Amino acid sequence: MKSNLKSAFANEMAAARSASATGNMTLAKHHLERAHILGQRRYWTHVQTHFQMLRLALKQADGKEVRGQLVRLIGAGPFHVAGWVPVGNTGGADVSATRPMPIPSDLQAHLEGHSLRNGLILRAVLVAALVAAYLLVVR
């Protein structure tokens, strides 16, 4: 992750924690959605945002959001391996997990030059290795 992108992601996550600590759940969700947009192209940061969204939903006792975040946490791995990420998606259960969305203009500069194809060959090799290992074990 480029340093400016990493810094922007960390700032959004910190702002979400701060808003949650003061009880402003709407603002906390807003910052988590922005962090999701910035972090969704990297597996670990993507999972972090969904985990924090899950924690926020639990804090609010929002059953629909809890279920949505659990599904997204489970789905993040296979989607990343396949190299498919819905660009700009805010990550909340109130939007389809597969719907691309416009990236806010102030976040676009942090994502310039990043291709979703980065790492595609590595992911393909990983999937092939996993399939080969499975086939060896099954036989």
N, C-alpha and C positions, 0 to 999 in steps of 0.2 A: 504494500500500500504506500503510495507516494506520501511524503511528509505533510504536504498541505491537506491532503485528503484525510490522513490519519489524525491530524490536528483538528480539522473540522468535525470529524466523527467524534473524537474525544470531547470536544466542546459541547456538542449536542447531547451526548450521554450525560455529561456533568450537569448541563442545564435541566435535563429531565430529572435527575436525582434531586437537584435542588428544589425544583418545583414540587416534586412528590413529597419531599420532606416538609415543605411549608403547607401541604394540603391542597395545592392547586393541581388537581389531577388532569384537568383539561389542558393546561400548559405542559404538564409532564408528557401527556400523550402526543401533543404537537411536536415536542422535541424528539421523542422516540420515533415518530414517523419520519422526521427529517434525518435522524441517525440511520434509520432503515434504508432510506434512499441512498445515503452515502456508503453504507456498509454492506448492502445486499450482494455486491459482486465478489466479496470475500467470504468464504464459508464461516470462519470464526466470528467475524463482526456481524454477519447476518444472524447467526444463532444467538449471539449476545443480545441483539435488539429484540428478537422474539422472546427470549427469556425475560428480559426486563418488561416487555409488554405483558407477558403472562403474570409477572409479579404485580404489576399495576392493576391488572384485571382482578386478581385475587384480592388485592387490597380494597377494590371497589365492589367486590362480590358480584361481578358482571359475568354471569354464566356463559352467555353467548361469546364474549371475548375470550374467556378462559378456554372454551372448546376450540375456538378459532386459532388461538395461539398454540395449543397442543398439536393441532393438525399441521400448522405451519412449521413447528419445531421438528416434527417427524418428516415432513416433506422437504425441508431445506437440503438435506443430504443428497437424496436422489436427483433433485433439480440441479444442484451444483455439479454433481458428477456428469450429468447430461449436458451441462453448459448452458442451461436455459434459465434465464432470470427475467421476470417482467420489469423492464426498466422503468424507474420512477414510481413503482408501486409503493404505497405508504405502509403496507404490512399489517394493517389492522383488520379485524374480522368484519368491519363494516364495508370492506371492498373485496372483490374477488381476488384470490391469491394469484390468479393467472393473468390479471388485467394490467397491461402496461399503462402508465400514466405520465402526464407531462412532468418534467423535472423543474422545480422552482428555479427561477432565473438566477438567484443568488447562490444556488448549489451547483449550477452547470459548470462553472469554471473549475471546480474541484474534480469533476469527472471527465474533463476534456482529455483526449488521448488514451482513454482506457477503452480497450476493446473487450467485448464479451468473449471473443475468440481466444484471448490470452489463456494459456494453459489447456486448451482444448486437446492438444496432442497428448499431454501428460494425463489428462482425465481418461482419454481413450485407452492409453496403455494400462492405466489402473483398472479400468473396467475389464479389459481383455485378461489381465492377470487374475482378477477375481473370478472370472468365468472359468479360466483354465484351472485354477485351484479347486474350484467347486467340482468341475468335471473329473479331476483326478481323485478327489475324495469320494465322490459318489460311486465311481467304478470300483 
